Amino acid sequence: MEVKYPFQLDASGRTAGVGYDEHIRHMIEQVLFTSEGERVNRPTFGCGLMELVFENESLENQAYTRLIVNNSLNQWLAQRISIEDVSVIDADSQMIVRIIYTVTRTGHRQVAEFRRQRQ
């Protein structure tokens, strides 16, 4: 069992836990939504997806977002996951980032989708 993100307590008052595959998904979420410079001891950690939400909807920005997401995940999680595909979709004023990956330890193929409202 891994520690649940964000940190919380379970019904018995102990640290809540999740399985390894869910833990990996939480790690991906942390990389995506942490801005560079946000973590004191790791100033280059993250990809700053929240800043990219404010960019206009265009094919160029979709390609740039895919590149940033892919590079950041490979930099920070390459030992834990193998990225198969990153897609960015603009729909109904939302940015949808879909990541298809394989968890190295378990060999499980996963799909994670993250949505953020465009401003």
Number of C-alpha atoms within 10 A of each C-alpha: 10 14 16 17 16 8 10 13 12 11 8 7 8 9 13 17 17 14 11 15 19 16 17 18 18 18 16 21 18 17 21 22 15 18 18 15 13 13 12 9 8 10 11 15 20 25 22 21 20 16 11 16 21 12 13 13 16 11 12 10 15 20 14 14 22 20 13 18 24 19 15 20 22 15 13 16 16 14 11 17 24 17 19 13 12 19 17 21 16 19 12 8 12 16 22 18 21 17 22 16 20 18 19 14 11 11 12 12 15 17 14 14 14 15 15 14 14 18 9
